């Protein structure tokens, strides 16, 4: 399961908090409004009852109103004497004498809900009962309207809040995105990249400044390293050439069988040193961007065939068979010289680390966007913990097995693939063999 990004987590957290606030406050608001409406109705009923009871008088053992009472039209009221006979009632209010009042003070009359208040008072020693009712429909209508408004406004509020949180999170995370892009560029080999346009005067800007300082130091360090590599490689070429030439002349002058092997070893190691120096200079020029690609369309099968012909003697020494299974129609748009070097390194490695009487097979396929070719062998393979390091300079997966190589072959292969905007992957099973897959674009990048 994919982990949420920081932007997603901020948005989600804000959305949850935003939803929690209405979930807590809305019941409180709704309850407060409902209680306020109930108190208002109860106040009206108490006022109406008080107004009527003040006007009730006992005259000749008969109760009646001694003054005119003006009640709101919304209130229905009925006053009864100790015998339950009406003393006073509003128009149609007699039903209150027999109304079944629920514990919450509600009753239903003619399919309409009423809120009822009932009070008893002693007048001249007799108990007089006053019942007042008001329709609960207006209060329920008000509460229903409130519910509808909340049902409409709350989702809108949540949507706006979440959208705002997303935009704010996106804006806050934007500098980190710039830092990520810079890191991606660095991974591609461009140490000149810097993070610009951040002036937030906060921790993000501090991070960006620290990152830029680190990049500056890294660039200076890599520049010094590459300069040293280039200078050392260039300066050592002449002494190595002199040593090789002197060894060759010495071998000519020595009697047969006298110190031949030491001189031959000097020649072999001189040739190996010359190869290492040449490859270091090639890598240095490549890293510094001083190598110009000469792209052209050429048949891949022919290049593979020429490489296999060049390496045939080396393969024959270990009785390793070479198979060129690249279809005739597969063409590649690339630098032919570098592609040849790439294939020499890959096929040469397969031969060097192949098993005796084994085989090396080159296959290829073509699509509209890329050409993919593989080099496979059935040799000793590479251990899983060594795979992440095989493209490092001078790294050897099995240093005890073969010292004839330079240790730079796969570094050069990776550089060539990167220079062509391609991809390279290595799959290997220790003791069974290795498969290297290279995918190169069939046309130049826009």
Secondary structure, DSSP 8 states (H G I E B T S, - for coil): -----HHHHHHHHHHHHHHHHHHHHHHHHHHHHHHHHHHHHHHHHHHHHHHHHHHEEEETTEEEESS-----TTEEEEEE-TTS-EEEE-TTGGGGGG----TTSEEEETTEEEEEEEEEEEETTEEEEEEEEEESHHHHHHHHHHHHHHHHHHHHHHHHHHHHHHHHHHHHHHHHHHHHHHHHHHHTT-TT----S----SHHHHHHHHHHHHHHHHHHHHHHHHHHHHHHHHHHHHHHHHHHHHHHHHHHHS-TTSSHHHHHHHHHHHHHHHHHHHHHHHHHHHHTT-----EEEEEHHHHHHHHHHHTHHHHHHTT-EEEEE--TT-EEEEEHHHHHHHHHHHHHHHHHTS-TT-EEEEEEEE-SSEEEEEEEE-SS---GGGGGGTTSTT--TTTTT--SS-S-HHHHHHHHHHHTT-EEEEEEETTTEEEEEEEEESS---
